[in-house]
Amino acid sequence: MKRGLVALSPLAVFIILYLVTSIVAGDFYKVPITVAFMAASIYAIVISGGWPLRKRIDTFSHGASTSQMMLMIWIFVLAGAFANSAKAMNSIDATVNLTLTLLPPQMLLAGLFLAACFISLSVGTSVGTIVALSPIAAGVAQQTGTDMAMMTAVVVGGSFFGDNLSFISDTTIVATQTQGCKLSDKFRVNSFIVVPAALVVLVLYIVMGANVSAPTTVPDIEPIKVVPYLVVLVTAVLGMNVMAVLTLGIVLTGIIGLLTGAYDIYGWMQAMGNGITGMGELIIITMMAGGMLELIKQRGGIDFIISRMTSRISSKRAAELSIAGLVCFVNICTANNTVAIITVGGIAKQIGDRFGLDNRKCASILDTFSCFTQGLLPYGAQILMAAGLTQLNPVSIIPHLYYPFAIGLAALLAIGLRYPRRYS
């Protein structure tokens, strides 16, 4: 037990250094999140006793540079280049003006939420949705005087709707494969749980939107400058790889920017370079989190918590709660909901078979609770991406993430009330 707690202690160091000190200071900008991760990472290397220092560093480096981590970093680089080159040629302003023209002010929040839900359901990725809509949300917030963290959170929350339900989402595929059920069956169970939560949040946004006031005058729209965002949205919905989507967007911003005289070739390169540089902190956080979590995993931290949480199961409700707790905790440790489901999927299947749980309900629990947790992690890829694109502190977005909170509550009620009945 002592070894397991020691293996998990880097997480406690990070939480104390960042969250607790920020709360005490009353300012989440007081302690840079990079410093908190650096201290926790150094601590994780120091406490990994029994290994030569070089092996500890190699283990940390391996976790920081896995193929999944590098793919995420490449997406960050391309997203930074696209977002800033689009911004430099005023694509954001053009898109925001179009949005303000098409949508009445009271429907801006609800409209953005519905757009994020639809896009994420179509493309099966929350990150792609956030890349496409976050700059627009930030621009709308500036034009209407709405809290930017709130507007960004609307997009992040809606992006998890599709991440949780889409047939092509990694989490859906892994959850159904590990539990041995059909995608369509899991979708049906999942819909009973999360669609009511989405409708409640949508109504909430409609009510909140009543206080949003549109600008008295909207500048003329430059349709050609909206094209990069439209192409990014359409190609993403059609299922194109997110890296290919962003590359296409970058090329389009260059062509249109040069044709309209927004910048010359050097100005375009400068814009891309500044965008990539602006993602530096995000990339550093991602790599340090990956390295630290790899050390925790290798030292038995995740195995420890799994064994402790499954040792006293005595009922179906307790079995379902243990599956939920396992995937949530591993998600906190890995900052990746797909990896969390892969890690505990086999254990969840064993628990389900032992206590006679419905495989479709188990798959839904795995997916929903992993999305709930991932949607609230200040060091998760989705919130980091949204924060990087809107230049916000990741923690400032979390209090406004109504949809992830709602699906977490809905999933808990589904376990407690044995809902939906036919799958419980």
Disulfide bonds with the S-S distance in Angstrom:
none
